[in-house]
Amino acid sequence: MSEITKLRKSGALQEAYRIGLEVLRREPGNFKAKVEFGWVLNDMMKLKLESGQSSLFQLGKEYIGLIDQFIDLKIPESERTLINSVSWQIIKFVNNLANSRNPDIYLINSIISKLRLIPYDKPSGQHSLLLHAILKLNMQPVSFLYFINWWGLDNFGVEDLKPYRVSSSEGGRGYTINSLAERALCEVLKYIVEFMNSYQGDEIKDKKIYQVIKSLYHKVEEVSAKHPEFFQLRYQFVKFHLSVSRFKNRFDIRPLGRDKLLEILLPFARIKKDEFWVWDMLSELVSDEEMRLSCLCRAMMSKVEDKYLVNVKEKLAEHLIKRKLYKEAKIEISQIIKIREQNGWSIPETVKRMTSESWYKGTKINMNESNRRFYAENARGAEEILFLDLKSYVAVIKGLDESKGIAHFVFGERGGGKELVFEGSFNYKRYNLEIGVGDFVEIRVSYEDVFSQGMDRAVKQSSLGRVKVYFAKKTDKVPPSFIYKEVEDYIVVKKDKKGNMIGFVGDVFIPPDLMKENKSIKRGEKYKVYAVLNYNESKEAWSWIGLRIEK
């Protein structure tokens, strides 16, 4: 063991440092001495960080000096243990700076510029810690974009892709934080938009940033496609594209169409449906004007202070003016002005223009009037918008449990040369439906359920496929003919083995309960029956069963 290493391990770092310098002055090509001196620098960094004797600013200057000395050693990449240990000390110091009350971003950038010259392992724990630290800072867009481009969006470890649980300091339930990867990707999109906003109409001298932004965007697009569970990223991705559309493709990023953006956003919107800003964004994506009104009204029903809704109110007012709903529009505008004045905010030129128009001056309102009833009436269709990405089917109600508010249904789907049959149930009171047996409802269900649970009509099954209903409404649309039909024919009345009256109209079976409901049925007379396909488990066969019968 050399003298440098002995002194270092005994804790005499200053003496080890002094001797190391002397050896390297005499023998600048001494590889072994370089490695030993590198470990001395590593331990000095570690000691300075743990002692906390200097201010972070002073410590930063000392750290930079030690980092420079380590870089000058030109330690070969084969010395992985030393290189990774030194990088850990540097990154832990950067993390301390980021956690301080007033982070010195200039100092952090200086240290990172030197850290880039150290070939430590990536992906790795220290590389992830560095990104954790940087995400805490409020950086200039260009600085962040160049940093994250160097950090590399291919360098996420397995743990970086998982959300993690933070325990409550007070012993409560704690909370979950989005994965490092998702938070980083969201920040990339936000910083790109911030950069674009800062250069509207101006010539950008740094031409390299164009390529950096393009590369980062495509990497975000690639990672997000692999991780559809990153719901927050979905929101940020849509917000990004709504912003990009204003920049006339200056950055060679083609904005996605609104239908595609709506498809991306909806899984996130279903989770965050109580947030006003979700409905605000949905209002920008739906093409139907009635749907847009529903979204804006649903946003206005969110449980937040009015001051947060002032921009949504302005959008709603403009929409109401287009529809010539002047009374409701004036109520919104008067509230906008009141909220802004109470908070010391300026009145936008668009609002001033509205108040100067003739319709505004000619419309009388009570200054205490509210549009709450209007919101409630027009927000009714908003819930369906959340499920527009799910396929809709026309189902037949085959039974009701009125005490529990449960409706049992059946519907069909053709696919792959097969006729698939499904059944299920849902709480119809949740959708304020007034329905009866034999009525049709339009339901929205997931594709996964449809293609994994469908039962082939041509195959004998002990049970039908079951699906979860996400939305339902009454409809005049007709179900496919292989699960529903109407038959008009003469009735044949019989008794079953238990002595119950049953009937047949053509090939449609009329069950005992339906016969009891229609006691006026007479043998040999003509009736019209509304029937649904049914699987008879005892006979292991499909057959038609009547739901309603009429003369």
C-alpha positions in Angstrom: 0.0 0.0 0.0 1.5 3.4 -1.0 2.0 6.3 1.4 -0.8 8.3 -0.3 -3.3 5.5 0.3 -2.1 4.8 3.9 -2.5 8.5 4.8 -5.9 8.7 3.1 -7.3 5.6 4.9 -5.9 6.9 8.2 -7.9 10.1 7.8 -4.9 12.4 7.1 -6.4 13.7 3.9 -4.5 17.0 3.8 -1.2 15.2 4.1 -2.2 12.6 1.5 -3.3 15.5 -0.8 0.1 17.3 -0.4 2.1 14.2 -1.1 -0.1 13.2 -4.0 0.5 16.6 -5.6 4.3 16.2 -5.1 4.4 12.7 -6.7 2.4 13.9 -9.7 4.6 16.9 -10.2 7.7 14.6 -10.3 5.9 11.9 -12.3 3.0 13.3 -14.2 2.5 10.0 -16.1 2.3 7.8 -13.0 -1.0 6.0 -13.5 -1.1 4.4 -10.1 -0.5 7.8 -8.4 -3.3 9.4 -10.4 -5.8 6.8 -9.3 -4.7 7.1 -5.6 -4.9 10.9 -5.8 -8.3 10.6 -7.4 -9.5 8.7 -4.3 -8.0 11.5 -2.1 -10.1 14.0 -4.1 -13.2 11.8 -3.7 -12.8 11.6 0.1 -12.2 15.3 0.3 -15.4 16.0 -1.5 -17.2 13.6 0.8 -15.8 15.1 3.9 -16.6 18.7 2.9 -20.2 17.7 2.1 -20.7 15.9 5.4 -19.0 18.5 7.6 -21.2 21.4 6.6 -18.6 23.9 7.9 -18.7 26.2 4.9 -21.6 28.0 3.2 -23.0 26.3 0.2 -21.5 29.1 -2.0 -18.1 28.7 -0.5 -18.4 24.9 -0.6 -19.3 25.2 -4.3 -16.2 27.1 -5.1 -14.1 24.5 -3.3 -16.0 21.6 -5.0 -15.4 23.1 -8.4 -11.6 23.3 -7.6 -11.6 19.6 -6.6 -13.7 18.6 -9.7 -11.3 20.4 -12.0 -8.3 18.6 -10.4 -10.1 15.2 -10.9 -10.9 16.0 -14.6 -7.2 17.0 -15.2 -6.1 13.5 -14.0 -7.8 12.0 -17.1 -8.7 8.8 -15.3 -9.4 6.1 -17.9 -13.0 4.9 -18.1 -11.9 1.4 -16.9 -11.7 2.8 -13.4 -15.4 2.5 -13.0 -15.5 2.4 -9.2 -13.5 5.6 -8.7 -15.4 7.5 -11.5 -18.8 6.5 -10.1 -17.8 7.3 -6.5 -16.6 10.8 -7.5 -19.8 11.4 -9.6 -21.9 10.4 -6.5 -20.2 13.0 -4.4 -20.7 15.7 -7.0 -24.4 14.8 -7.6 -25.1 14.6 -3.9 -23.7 18.2 -3.6 -25.9 19.3 -6.6 -28.9 17.8 -4.8 -28.1 19.7 -1.6 -27.9 22.9 -3.6 -31.2 22.2 -5.3 -32.8 21.6 -1.9 -31.5 24.9 -0.4 -33.8 27.9 0.2 -32.4 29.9 -2.7 -30.6 27.6 -5.1 -27.7 29.1 -6.9 -28.6 27.9 -10.4 -25.5 29.5 -12.0 -23.3 27.5 -9.6 -25.3 24.3 -10.3 -25.0 24.8 -14.1 -21.2 25.3 -13.6 -20.9 22.1 -11.7 -23.0 20.2 -14.2 -20.9 21.5 -17.1 -17.9 19.8 -15.5 -19.8 16.7 -14.5 -20.5 16.1 -18.2 -16.8 15.5 -18.6 -16.8 12.6 -16.1 -17.9 9.3 -17.8 -19.9 7.8 -15.0 -22.5 5.0 -15.4 -25.8 5.8 -17.1 -28.4 4.8 -16.3 -27.6 4.6 -12.6 -28.8 5.8 -9.2 -26.6 8.9 -9.3 -27.8 9.8 -12.8 -31.4 9.6 -11.6 -30.7 11.6 -8.5 -29.2 14.3 -10.6 -32.5 14.6 -12.6 -34.5 14.6 -9.3 -32.4 17.6 -8.3 -32.8 19.5 -11.5 -36.6 19.0 -11.6 -36.8 21.0 -8.3 -35.3 24.1 -10.0 -36.9 26.9 -12.0 -34.4 27.0 -14.9 -34.1 29.0 -18.0 -35.8 27.0 -20.9 -32.6 26.8 -23.0 -30.5 25.6 -20.0 -33.0 22.9 -19.1 -33.4 21.7 -22.7 -29.7 21.4 -23.2 -29.3 19.7 -19.8 -32.1 17.1 -20.5 -30.8 16.5 -24.0 -27.4 15.6 -22.4 -29.0 13.6 -19.6 -30.7 11.4 -22.2 -34.3 10.3 -22.1 -33.1 6.8 -22.8 -31.4 6.7 -19.4 -34.4 6.0 -17.2 -33.9 3.0 -14.9 -36.6 0.5 -14.1 -37.5 2.3 -10.8 -37.6 5.6 -12.6 -40.7 4.4 -14.5 -42.7 3.7 -11.3 -44.6 6.1 -9.1 -43.5 6.1 -5.5 -45.1 6.5 -2.2 -44.2 9.3 0.2 -44.9 8.7 3.9 -46.6 11.4 5.9 -44.4 13.0 8.5 -47.4 13.1 10.8 -48.2 9.4 10.5 -51.0 9.8 8.0 -51.7 7.9 4.8 -49.0 9.8 2.8 -49.3 10.3 -0.9 -48.1 9.1 -4.3 -45.8 11.0 -6.6 -45.7 10.4 -10.3 -42.6 8.5 -11.6 -39.4 10.4 -12.3 -39.8 9.6 -16.0 -43.3 11.0 -16.2 -42.4 14.2 -14.3 -39.3 14.7 -16.5 -41.2 14.2 -19.8 -43.9 16.7 -18.6 -41.2 19.2 -17.8 -39.6 18.8 -21.3 -42.9 19.7 -22.9 -43.5 22.6 -20.6 -40.0 24.0 -21.2 -40.3 23.7 -25.0 -43.6 25.7 -24.9 -42.0 28.3 -22.6 -39.0 28.6 -25.0 -41.4 28.9 -28.0 -43.4 31.6 -26.2 -40.2 33.6 -25.5 -39.2 33.8 -29.2 -42.5 34.6 -30.9 -41.6 36.4 -34.1 -37.9 36.8 -33.2 -35.0 35.2 -35.0 -33.3 32.5 -33.0 -29.6 32.8 -33.2 -28.9 29.4 -31.6 -29.7 27.1 -34.5 -28.7 24.0 -32.6 -31.7 24.4 -30.3 -34.0 23.6 -33.2 -32.5 20.2 -33.5 -32.5 19.7 -29.7 -36.2 20.5 -29.4 -37.1 18.3 -32.3 -35.1 15.4 -30.9 -36.5 15.8 -27.4 -40.1 16.0 -28.7 -39.8 12.8 -30.7 -38.2 11.0 -27.7 -41.1 12.1 -25.5 -43.5 10.9 -28.1 -41.7 7.5 -28.2 -41.6 7.0 -24.4 -45.2 8.1 -23.9 -46.4 5.6 -26.5 -44.7 2.8 -24.5 -46.2 4.0 -21.3 -49.9 4.8 -21.7 -50.2 4.7 -17.9 -48.5 8.1 -17.7 -51.8 9.9 -17.3 -50.3 13.3 -16.3 -48.2 13.2 -19.4 -51.3 12.7 -21.5 -52.6 16.0 -20.2 -49.3 17.8 -20.8 -49.0 16.3 -24.3 -52.4 17.7 -25.3 -51.6 21.1 -23.7 -48.3 21.1 -25.6 -50.0 20.4 -29.0 -52.6 23.1 -28.4 -49.7 25.5 -27.9 -47.6 24.3 -30.8 -50.5 25.0 -33.2 -49.8 28.7 -32.6 -46.2 28.6 -33.8 -46.8 27.8 -37.5 -44.6 24.7 -37.4 -41.4 26.7 -36.8 -39.9 23.8 -34.9 -40.9 21.1 -37.4 -43.3 19.6 -35.0 -46.6 18.9 -36.7 -49.6 19.5 -34.3 -51.9 16.5 -33.8 -55.6 16.9 -34.8 -58.2 17.6 -32.1 -59.8 14.2 -32.5 -56.5 12.5 -31.8 -55.8 14.8 -28.9 -59.2 14.1 -27.4 -58.5 10.3 -27.6 -55.2 10.9 -25.8 -56.7 13.1 -23.1 -59.9 11.1 -22.2 -58.3 8.4 -20.0 -56.7 11.2 -17.9 -59.9 13.3 -18.0 -61.9 10.4 -16.5 -59.6 10.3 -13.5 -59.5 14.1 -13.0 -63.2 14.8 -14.0 -63.7 17.0 -10.9 -61.1 19.5 -12.0 -62.3 22.6 -13.9 -59.1 22.8 -16.0 -59.8 19.3 -17.5 -63.3 20.5 -18.7 -61.7 23.7 -20.0 -59.3 21.7 -22.1 -62.0 19.3 -23.3 -64.0 22.3 -24.5 -61.1 23.2 -26.9 -61.0 19.6 -28.3 -64.7 18.8 -29.0 -66.0 19.8 -32.4 -69.7 19.8 -31.6 -70.9 23.2 -30.2 -73.4 21.6 -27.9 -70.6 19.5 -26.4 -68.4 22.6 -26.0 -71.1 24.3 -24.1 -71.6 21.2 -21.9 -67.8 21.2 -21.1 -67.7 24.9 -20.2 -70.8 24.6 -18.0 -69.4 21.5 -16.3 -66.2 23.4 -15.6 -68.2 26.2 -14.0 -69.8 23.6 -11.6 -66.4 22.7 -10.2 -65.9 23.4 -6.5 -63.2 26.1 -6.7 -63.1 29.8 -5.9 -64.6 32.0 -8.7 -61.3 33.7 -9.3 -59.9 30.5 -10.7 -62.7 30.3 -13.2 -62.4 33.8 -14.6 -60.8 32.7 -17.9 -63.3 29.9 -18.4 -66.1 32.5 -17.8 -64.6 34.6 -20.6 -64.7 31.6 -23.0 -68.2 30.8 -21.9 -69.3 34.4 -22.5 -67.9 34.4 -26.0 -69.7 31.1 -26.7 -73.0 32.5 -25.3 -72.8 35.6 -27.5 -72.4 33.4 -30.6 -75.6 31.6 -29.6 -77.3 35.0 -28.9 -77.9 34.0 -25.3 -77.3 37.6 -24.3 -78.8 37.5 -20.8 -76.6 34.6 -19.7 -73.6 36.2 -21.5 -74.0 39.5 -19.6 -74.3 37.7 -16.3 -70.9 36.0 -17.0 -69.3 39.3 -18.1 -70.5 41.2 -15.1 -69.0 38.5 -12.9 -65.7 38.6 -14.7 -65.5 42.3 -14.1 -66.4 41.9 -10.5 -63.8 39.2 -9.8 -61.1 41.0 -11.6 -61.8 44.3 -9.7 -61.9 42.5 -6.4 -58.4 40.9 -7.1 -56.9 44.1 -8.5 -56.6 42.5 -12.0 -56.9 44.4 -15.2 -59.9 44.0 -17.5 -59.0 42.3 -20.8 -59.6 44.1 -24.0 -61.9 41.3 -25.2 -64.1 41.9 -22.2 -64.1 45.7 -22.7 -65.1 45.1 -26.4 -68.1 42.9 -25.2 -69.3 45.6 -22.9 -69.3 48.2 -25.7 -71.5 46.2 -28.0 -75.1 47.1 -28.5 -76.5 43.8 -27.2 -74.8 44.3 -23.9 -76.2 47.8 -23.4 -79.7 46.6 -24.4 -79.8 43.5 -22.1 -81.1 44.0 -18.6 -80.1 41.6 -15.7 -80.3 41.6 -12.0 -76.7 42.2 -10.7 -77.1 39.3 -8.2 -78.3 36.9 -10.9 -76.4 33.6 -11.3 -76.2 31.1 -14.2 -76.1 28.1 -11.9 -79.3 26.7 -13.2 -78.2 27.2 -16.7 -74.9 25.4 -15.9 -76.8 22.4 -14.5 -79.1 22.1 -17.4 -76.4 22.3 -20.0 -73.8 20.2 -18.3 -75.9 17.1 -18.4 -74.2 15.8 -21.6 -70.7 16.4 -20.3 -70.4 13.0 -18.7 -70.8 11.2 -22.0 -67.9 13.2 -23.5 -65.5 11.5 -21.0 -66.2 8.2 -22.8 -66.2 9.2 -26.4 -63.1 7.0 -26.9 -65.0 3.9 -25.9 -67.1 2.1 -28.4 -70.9 2.4 -28.1 -73.4 -0.4 -28.5 -77.2 -0.6 -28.6 -78.3 -2.9 -25.8 -81.7 -4.3 -24.9 -82.9 -4.1 -21.3 -84.0 -7.7 -20.4 -84.7 -7.2 -16.7 -84.9 -4.6 -14.0 -84.3 -4.7 -10.2 -86.1 -1.5 -9.3 -85.4 -1.7 -5.6 -81.6 -1.5 -6.3 -81.8 0.5 -9.5 -80.1 -2.2 -11.5 -80.8 -2.9 -15.2 -79.8 -6.2 -16.9 -79.0 -6.0 -20.6 -77.8 -7.9 -23.6 -76.0 -6.6 -26.7 -74.2 -8.1 -29.7 -71.1 -7.4 -31.9 -70.0 -8.9 -35.2 -66.3 -9.5 -35.6 -63.9 -11.9 -37.2 -66.8 -13.7 -38.9 -68.5 -14.3 -35.6 -71.6 -13.0 -33.9 -70.6 -12.2 -30.3 -73.2 -11.9 -27.5 -72.7 -10.1 -24.2 -74.7 -9.5 -21.1 -74.2 -7.3 -18.1 -75.9 -4.9 -15.6 -75.5 -1.3 -14.5 -77.1 1.2 -12.1 -79.5 3.0 -14.3 -80.5 5.5 -11.6 -76.9 6.9 -11.8 -77.8 8.2 -15.3 -81.3 9.3 -14.4 -82.8 6.9 -16.9 -86.5 6.1 -17.0 -86.5 2.7 -18.7 -88.5 -0.5 -18.9 -87.9 -4.1 -20.0 -87.5 -4.2 -23.8 -86.2 -0.6 -24.0 -83.0 0.2 -25.9 -80.0 1.9 -24.3 -76.8 3.1 -25.9 -73.9 2.0 -23.7 -70.2 2.6 -23.8 -67.8 -0.2 -22.9 -64.1 -0.8 -23.2 -62.7 -2.5 -26.3 -60.7 -4.9 -24.0 -64.0 -6.2 -22.4 -65.6 -6.6 -25.8 -62.9 -8.6 -27.4 -61.9 -10.7 -24.3 -65.4 -11.4 -23.0 -67.6 -12.0 -26.1 -69.3 -15.3 -26.5 -69.7 -16.8 -30.0 -73.3 -17.4 -30.7 -72.3 -20.5 -32.8 -70.8 -22.1 -29.7 -72.6 -23.6 -26.8 -71.7 -21.6 -23.7 -72.5 -22.0 -20.0 -72.6 -18.2 -19.6 -72.4 -15.0 -21.6 -69.5 -12.5 -21.7 -69.8 -9.8 -19.1 -68.7 -6.2 -19.6 -68.5 -3.1 -17.5 -70.7 -0.1 -18.5 -69.1 3.3 -18.4 -72.0 5.3 -19.7 -75.6 4.7 -20.7 -78.4 6.7 -22.2 -81.8 5.8 -23.7 -81.9 5.6 -27.5 -84.1 5.1 -30.5 -81.4 3.2 -32.3 -82.1 -0.5 -32.9 -79.9 -3.4 -31.8 -78.5 -5.9 -34.4 -81.0 -8.5 -35.6 -79.1 -11.5 -34.3 -79.8 -10.5 -30.7 -83.2 -8.7 -31.1 -86.3 -9.1 -33.2 -90.0 -8.3 -33.3 -92.3 -11.2 -34.3 -96.0 -11.0 -35.2 -97.8 -14.3 -35.3 -100.6 -16.4 -33.7 -99.9 -17.4 -30.1 -99.7 -21.0 -28.9 -100.5 -21.4 -25.2 -99.4 -24.3 -23.1 -98.5 -25.3 -19.6 -95.0 -26.2 -18.4 -94.1 -29.1 -16.1 -94.8 -27.0 -13.1 -98.3 -26.1 -14.4 -97.4 -22.5 -15.3 -98.9 -20.9 -18.4 -96.3 -20.4 -21.2 -96.6 -19.4 -24.8 -95.0 -19.3 -28.2 -95.3 -16.7 -30.9 -93.5 -18.2 -33.9 -90.1 -19.3 -32.5 -90.3 -16.9 -29.5 -90.8 -18.3 -26.1 -93.2 -16.4 -23.8 -92.1 -17.1 -20.2 -94.6 -17.6 -17.3 -93.9 -14.1 -15.7 -94.8 -12.4 -19.0 -97.9 -14.5 -19.4 -99.0 -13.4 -15.9 -98.5 -9.8 -16.7 -100.7 -10.2 -19.7 -103.7 -12.2 -18.4 -105.9 -11.1 -21.3 -103.9 -13.3 -23.7 -106.1 -15.7 -25.6 -105.2 -18.8 -27.5 -105.1 -18.6 -31.3 -105.1 -14.8 -31.5 -102.4 -12.8 -33.2 -99.8 -10.9 -31.1 -96.7 -8.9 -31.6 -93.8 -9.9 -29.4 -90.4 -8.1 -28.7 -87.8 -10.8 -28.3 -84.1 -11.0 -27.3 -81.6 -13.8 -27.8 -81.2 -15.9 -24.7 -78.9 -18.8 -23.7 -80.8 -21.7 -22.1 -78.3 -23.3 -19.8 -80.4 -26.4 -19.1 -80.7 -27.2 -22.8 -77.3 -25.7 -23.7 -78.8 -23.9 -26.6 -79.6 -20.4 -27.8 -83.3 -19.4 -28.2 -85.5 -16.4 -28.4 -87.4 -15.1 -25.3 -90.1 -12.5 -25.2 -89.6 -9.3 -23.3 -92.9 -7.6 -24.1 -96.1 -8.7 -25.9 -99.0 -6.7 -27.3 -102.1 -7.2 -29.3 
